[in-house]
Amino acid sequence: MFLSVFDMFKVGIGPSSSHTIGPMVAAARFLDLMRASPLEFAGLRASLHGSLAFTGVGHATDRATILGLAGFHPETYDAEAAERTLQEIRDTHQVTPEGLGTLHFDPEQDLIFDYKRKLHGHANGMILMATDKDGKVILEETYYSIGGGFVMTEAELAAGKDTEDGPPVPYPFHSAAQMLDMARQSGKSIAEMKRENETSRRSAEDVHKGTARIWQVMNDCIDRGLDGGGILPGGLNVRRRAGDIHKALQAEHGKNVVIPHVVNDWISTYAMAVNEENAAGGQVVTAPTNGAAGVVPAVLRYYLDHVPNADAALVEDFLLTAAAIGGLVKYNASISGAEAGCQAEVGSASAMAAAGLCAVMGGTPEQVENAAEIALEHHLGMTCDPIRGLVQVPCIERNGLGAVKAVTAASLSLRGDGQHLVSLDACIETMRQTGEDMSEKYKETALGGLAVNVPNC
């Protein structure tokens, strides 16, 4: 099993990897399918199903789908150009994706939120259609946005998780038990094994440059969030708080008496800064999703800025270790809130961050696995119940608490010898089962929990 660090950490836009990045990626794939077809097309249509329908507006799924069909891509997203294009599409009822000419597309008529029909493959389903001059559908594909910006067609999903392209990797672990066994046999750390897997597919220089860019985008996102202010979009009138908290923390810094637990405020504020940027539609890195994008960068920033003798050269090790853990969770369970609740998003992110921190603070592979397990275990059962379908409440603060838990988990594991009762594999399987048993109304549909018990207007 191989999931690249660049699969787990992808540069994109807020507010949601599954609802914003995924649909935009699916639209780009559909345009490529059209370009490869000998048919002549005159128009486009799209229907959103399951969670993509129920929380689509709050998660900007409509915007992402429209812009994707117009040729926009998450990594090269230009906010100003996007606004101009959206207005043009509303005015002209046309899109002009490269290589396909002018196609009819009226968002009011051709983008359908289908609340009744749930597609069987995944909770985040969408159908993209191309029509002829008479309005007849002549090309159609079903896509599933399975979390973290990953997109699969119906056929790909049906083929199973084991399908992967490329040559075999040196350390193809499918479970934490296999990972630890390979570490013992090789004498390598988890980061070292993950690096060798990566360099079997791309150069070491590309891996180094790529991970450096991931951290740069993460860190820049924290800084933008700390400088930000005002009210977040969407109608809940949620005030951005990270900047004000950060100013207060800076003012307290250097005082003779500082409450020890104030470091938790620093950690939480870094995470909240990222997720306020995400909620505002800014550039973020999936880690492993947008809804959980604040946890990993907050813990890494905590390590660099607050841990004595922190080594910036270990940032790559942190990210590689975190990606290895995230890959195990995705492969054996889910990182999708629509599939398994927020335990799959913030829970997975906390496990990844705990593992990364433990690794760069000198933890053995066994201690790293223990750190990930502790963090994930104490998110089990967490629901995804965003108020008004917006990635704001409880999502922003939840990232702060997920980051604090990650640091605590890493610290606890480093106090031990790596031996513990509940394995990471058992915890991941428990999360998968819990997600299957969880009511649909608690899985990113905004039909239960805080979403219905808190006034949202």
Secondary structure by P-SEA (a helix, b strand, c coil): ccccccccbbbbbcccccccaaaaaaaaaaaaaaaaccccccbbbbbbcccccccccccaaaaaaaaaaaccccccccaaaaaaaaaaaaaccccccccccbbbbccccccccccccccccccbbbbbbbbcccccccbbbbbbbccccccccaaaaaaccccccccccccccccaaaaaaaaaaacccaaaaaaaaaaacccaaaaaaaaaaaaaaaaaaaaaaaaccccccccccccccaaaaaaaaaaacccccccccaaaaaaaaaaaaaaaaaaaccccccccccccccaaaaaaaaaacccccccccaaaaaaaaaaaaaaaaaacccccccccccccaaaaaaaaaaaaaaaaacccaaaaaaaaaaaaaaaccccccccccccccccaaaaaaaaaaaaaaaaaaaaccccccccaaaaaaaaaaaaaacccccccccccccccccccc
